[in-house]
Amino acid sequence: MDIVSATPPPTTPSTLAELAGEIRAAREEVDARRLAPVDWPSLLSARQTLLGAMEVYARELTARRLPLPRQLRDDLRLQRGIRRQPQASGWHRHDGA
C-alpha cells in the first residue's frame, strides 16, 4: 500500500460570505473616517482598502461564474472614480470662497 504524501491541500479562496464581511468592515471604516475632523490621508487609505475588498469579491464572483450584483458594479465604478480623482474628495473646498 502506497503512503500518500502529507502535502497540505492548496489554499482555497475565502468564502463569499467572508469576502462580503471584509467589504462591510471596510465600509464601516470609511464611514468612521468621514466623521469630522476628517484626516484625509486615513480616509483615502480606508477608501483604497474598500476598493481592494470590492475588487477581490468581484474577481471571486467572476471566477465562480456568478453575476456581479448591480450595487457592487456601481460601487466599484464610484470608488474607482474617486481613486482617479483624489482632489474630488475635497469638493467642498473652493478657492476664493
Secondary structure by P-SEA (a helix, b strand, c coil): cccccccccccccccaaaaaaaaaaaaaaaaaaaccccaaaaaaaaaaaaaaaaaaaaaaaaaacccccaaaaaaaaaaaaaaaccccccccccccc
